[in-house]
Amino acid sequence: MKKKLLSIFLAVLLCGSAAQAAEGGVWMYAVSVGKADAILVGVDGHAALIDAGYAHSRGKILAAMRHMGVDRLDAVFATHT
């Protein structure tokens, strides 16, 4: 179910917003959180986080959010536990 929701979200984000991509309305920012990456994605003022790593990675995630001007997340997806 989680993978299905993630797939739907990414399809809408990437396909449904293709027109805004040319105007810079879509962005992605990868954050190294140890063995993997956390990914911040945004479109039209909305932001989501895909994976976040362990609790000790929160400083990196918060720094990336500040860097991208994100003050809140509209969605968080955990692809595995």
Sequence and secondary structure as in RCSB ss.txt:
>XXXX:A:sequence
MKKKLLSIFLAVLLCGSAAQAAEGGVWMYAVSVGKADAILVGVDGHAALIDAGYAHSRGKILAAMRHMGVDRLDA
VFATHT
>XXXX:A:secstr
 HHHHHHHHHHHHHHTTHHHHTTT EEEEEEE SSSEEEEEEETTEEEEE   SGGGHHHHHHHHHHTT  S SE
EE S  
